[in-house]
């Protein structure tokens, strides 16, 4: 009799536990379902808005009139990311739309940027280039050279043409699937390591977060670029260029890290600042205040991205992170103008550890603390678990 009661109690407890698990799964499905509904609605709003901007470009002349035409869309794109509570969906959408798409539209208003590079651009290409972090690779046309196999190349204004230089064609992105697969495996391994993060030293966990951010951005941007390349048939530039091989801050921010953002900031912020600074302090030193102004704008946009994923008042630590990097980059370029004039350069064996060490230490100091303080990392891991649970629930 006692054995039977124990069996009934165990069966009842198991049923209650299974019921609770089912309720949790259903709750997670409901949460994700709401997010997906919001995801569909906001992307539909983006598509309609970009169709309107495409029409504005056809009928409204560039300049102030076109700026007034697209300005309401810019304001709308700043509000749309607030519809998300998910870090992944909200952060990705905010980066694509509130930052990149808005800057592209502001450039488009004045006839500049990727949306104005081709006057005969189709609606599909316009929408894709506007809302996705992609940059079309510009290939030099062979027909413009008298000798198509070995066209002349002038390497310097005061130097003669080279006789037989070889025109280098950009490589196709055949390695993208392999790279995405390898990085996906690495980020899956990182997520598994988080289960043991309580045993790690705090600095070790911050190192994991550095790798996580790089891999997540690289995978996300590479997947989007691969999809756009397959659908549009365009050859696109890579978004990262081995940032772990950077030899200086100028090399990291200007040539290797998040190249799409660098290109947009160069056209939308750096060049206008450079134009103004040239009249004020001359051509030689004009890049220095232009660089600092670009980092100020980048800092404010990163604070905005942080607000979208955390929904808390900014502490401005992230702003100080970018301001310090901007000031240090200005000092670096100033020293290069003086030191390199004397043909003195640090070997890569020294410059690479110095550059990466500075990036890591300043990230640990000012970039990651606000993210950890407001549990953004915890929410990220919880979203991974929700996705994993839903995947298993749907699978079985």
Buried (B, 14 or more C-beta within 10 A) or exposed (E): EEEEEEEEEEEEEEEEEEEEEEEEBEEBBEBBEBBEEBBEEBBEBBEEBBEBBBEBBEEBEBEEEBBEBBEEBBEBBBEBBBBBBBBBBBBBBBBBBBBBBBBBBBBBBBBBBBBBEEEEBEEEBBBBBBBBBBBBEEEEEEEEBEEEEBBBBEEEEEEEEEEEEEBEEEEEBEEBEEBBEEBBEBBEEBBEBBEEBEEBEEEEBBBBBBBBBBBBBBBBBBEBBBEBBEEBEBBBBBBBBEBEEBBBBBBBBBBBBBBBBBBBBBBBBBBBBBEBBBEEEEEEBBBBBBBBBBBBBBBBBBBBBBBBBBEEEBBBBBBBBBBBBBEBBBEBBEEBEEEEEEEEEEEEEEBBEEBBEBBBEBBBEBBBBBBBEBEBBEBBBEBBEBEEBBEEBEEE
